[in-house]
Amino acid sequence: MRVAAVDIGTNSTRLLIADLAGGAAVEAERRVVVTSLGRGVDATGMLAEEGIAQTVDVLGSFGAAIDAAGVERARAVATSATRDAANSGAFLDRAAAALGFRPDVVDGATEARLGFAGATGGIAGEAPFLMIDPGGGSTEFVFGTGAAESVHSVDIGSVRLTERALPDRPAERAEILAAAGIAAAVLEAVVLPGRPGTVIGVGGTYTSLAAISLGLPVYDRSRVHGSMLTRDDLGRMVDRLAGMTVEETAAIPSLDPARAPVSLGGAVVADAAVRRCGADRLTVSETDILDGVALSLGT
């Protein structure tokens, strides 16, 4: 059965078209576009028209691709920014018209469980697993073996932290320390039931940092998937990005330039998340909530 999954996040909007076979989602097409839907939501509580328009435009192209691919079942999920915004209903009306079906606004726990299903389906390792997904507006932690056993979703992410604490690039050391302190304070709410055997990092923050750390001349999903990031690697990424302008960051060959404004904030959150769980490294996965949504369409 051919299915389609759409993830409408705080920073990016993504599409997966896949064929379900033998309990796995075999990718036919995958797209990601940085649409910055959640820019300003932390301060205003509203989705800005610019972000809405960009996202709706992308959703229109996704809807056309879904129709052309002969998809039998489809689902779109909207996450942190849409959950938080007072004008989310108006956005969802426009999103439904563009996409051809109405997105579901999922809570943090549902977002986390879908991400865990996608991540653990694509990475082998020693159980129990801990998935960490630092998004634009929230970060999810899911601990479990065959299924999610402990779920935490906290309101800190690359966009939110950038807007709160990292307005300038390059960033001064004092700004980095303050931002790390904010992230650490929010992450104190995360208490794990045990020590994970394998930590998996998913989402654009970890995959982008992995590509930079690997020194890739262009982004390569096959090289990123299954790669390792140590805590030292993450610390070096924070220091490197802190010393760069947004324009210099955008020029990194393997990085989507649209991610440059929030890359430093994402690196700070990614580093703080690994520190919070007490791990010294994680495995980066290209399979995530999109794959989890796709798999859910077969049940």
N, C-alpha and C positions, 0 to 999 in steps of 0.2 A: 504494500500500500504506500502510495506517495503522499507525504505530509509536508506541511510548511509550518515553521515556527518563527515568530517575530518577537524581538525583545526591544522594548522602547525604554531605554535607560535615561539616566540624568545627563550623560555626556554623549552617548552614541545610540544609534538605532541600527538593528541588525536583523538579518534574514538567514534562515537555513531551510533549504528544500532538500528532503532526504527520502530515501526508500526504506521502509521498515522491513527487516528480514531477520528471522532468528533471534529476536529480542535486541537487535542492534539497529542503529540509524546510520544508513550508508549515505554519505553526503553526495548530493547531486550539484548543489550550488550553495555558496555562502557569501554573504555581502556584509560589510560594515561601513557605516557612514557616521562621522562625528557631526551631530546636529545641535549639540549644546542646549537641549531642551530645558535643562534645569538651571541654566545660568541665572543667578539673581534670586532664586526661590528661597534660599536660606534667609535672605534679608527682607524680601518683600512678601513672601507667602503666595506669590503669583507666578504663573508661567508667562514669560515675556512673549510678545507677538512675534519677534524675530525668530526665537527658538521654535515656537509653534509652527510658523510658516515653513521653516526649513524641514522640520520633522514631517509635517503633512506632505510636503513635496516628495520626500524620500519614500514615505508610505505609499504614495500613489504609484511610484515606480515598482515598489515591492508587490503591490496588488496586481499590476500588469504581469510581473514575472510569475506570480503564483498561478494566475489564470492560464498563462502560456505553457506552464509546466505540467498541466493536467493533474493538479493536486486534488486529492480526495477529501482530506481533512486538514484544517488549518486552525491555529490559535495564536493570538498575540497577547503578550503580557506587558503591562506598564508597571514600572517600579517606583523608586524613591521619589523622584520629582513629582510624578503624577499623584502619588499618595499624599504628598504634602501640600499641593497647590489648591488654593480656594477656587480657582477657575478650571479645575480639571474636567468638569462636565462638558464645558464648551469645547475644550481641546479634544475630548473623546468623540464628540459628535463629528468634528471635522476629520478626525483620524478614521472613524468608521466609514465616512463617505469616500475618503481617499483609498482606503485599504480594501473595502468591500465587505468587511465584518468588523464588529466592535471589539476593541481590545479589552481584556480583563485587567482591572487594577488588583494586583496581588499584594498581600501583606508581606512583611519581611520574612516571616517564617516559611511561607509558601515559596517565596523567591529562593530562600536558602535550600529548601528540600529539592526543588527542581534543579538547582545548580549542582547539588551533591550527586544526584542521580546521573547527570551528564558527566561530571568530572570523574567519578569513580568508574564509570563505564569505559573511560578512555585511558586510564592509568593503572598499571599493575604496581603492587607494593604490599608491604606488610600491614595488616590490619592491627588496630583500628585506624580509620582514616580521619583526618581533619582537613576539610576544605575551607580555604579563606578566599573570599571574593570582595576585594575593595573596589567598589563602584564609584560613581561620581558623587552620590549623595549619602550612601550607606555602605557598610561593610558587613558581610555575612560570614559567620563561623558555623560550620556543621560538623559534628563529631559522630562517628558511627562505624559499624562494620558492614553488614549487608544493607542496612537502611539507616536513615538519620535517627540518632538517639538523643542528641542534644543540639539545639538550634539557638543561635543568638544573632540578632540583627541590630546594629547600632548605627546611630545617625552621624557618621563621619565618613568622608570620601574625598576624592581628589578635588572636585569642584567646591564642595562645602568648605574644606580646609583652606583652599586657595583664597576663597572670598573672605574667610574669617581672619586669616593670619599671614598670608603670603602675597601682599599686593605688589611687591616690587621684585624685579629680576634685573641683575643678580640680587640675591637675598643675603642680608647680613647674617653673621653667625647667631646673633641674638634673636633674629626673626626665626631662624631654623629651630633653635632651642625652644622658643615659645610655641611654635607650631607643633613640635614633637610633644611638648607638654600637654597641649590641648588634646592631641590624638590619644596619648597615653591615658589621660583622665577619662575620656569617653570609653576607652577600651577596658577600663577597670570593671565594667559591668559583665565582661565575658569571663565565665568560670567554667572550665572544662571538667568533665567527669573522670578523666584519666589522662594518661600520657599517650599521644598518638604514635602509631608505628610509622605512618607516612603522612606528611603534610603536603597538600596539593594547593597550589596557587592558581587561580583562574581569573579571567577577565583582562580587559585591555591594559590595566596598569601593570600587572605582572608579566604579561606577554610582551609588552613594549620594553620593559626593563630588561627582560631576558634577551631580546634582540639587540639592545644596546650593549649589554654586558658581553654578548658573544661577538660583538664587532661586525655584525652582518652588513654587507654592502647594500643589500635590499632586504626587506622583510621576507622571511621564509618560514611559513608555518611548520614545515616538516623539521626544520632545525630547532625551532622554538619548543615544539611539543616534546615533552619528556626531558627537557634541559633542567639543570639545577641552578638555583640561586641560593647562595649562602648569606648569612647575616652580614658578613664582611662585604660581600658584593653589594648588598642593599645600602649599606653605609657609604660605600664608595659612590654609588649612584646618586645618593642625596647630595654628597659633597660636590660631585661633578655638575649636577644640574643647578645647584645653588649658585655656582660661579658663572653661569651662562645667562645671556639675555634670552628673551622668548624667540627672537630671530635666530640666534645661534642654536637654540634647542631645535627649532623647526628644521634646521639644516642637517641634523643628524640623519644619515642616509636611510636607516631602517625604521625611522619614526614617522608616523602620519603627522604632517605639520599641524593639522588641526588639533592634535593632542598637546602641542607644545605649551600653551598657556597654563595647563593644569598638571603637567608632568611632574614638576617638583612636588606639588602637594600630594600627588599620588604616590610618589616615592617615599615621602615621609610617613604616610598612612601604611604603606606596604611594609616598611621597616618596623614601625610600631606594632603592627599586627603579629609579625613573626616573633618579636620580643615578648609580646603578651602571652603567646602560647609556649614559650620556653624552648622553642626549636632553634637549631643552628643552621638549618637549611630547609628548602622546600623544592618540590618537583612542579614545574610549570606545565599546565595543561591547556590545550587549545579547545578541549571539549568542556562545555559548561552549561549554563541555564538553557541555551538554545537547544542543545542536544537533549536535555531533560524534558523540555516542553515537547520536542518531537517524539520522544519515547512515550510520553504520557498519552499521546494521541492514538497509540495502539492498544490502549487498555479500555 
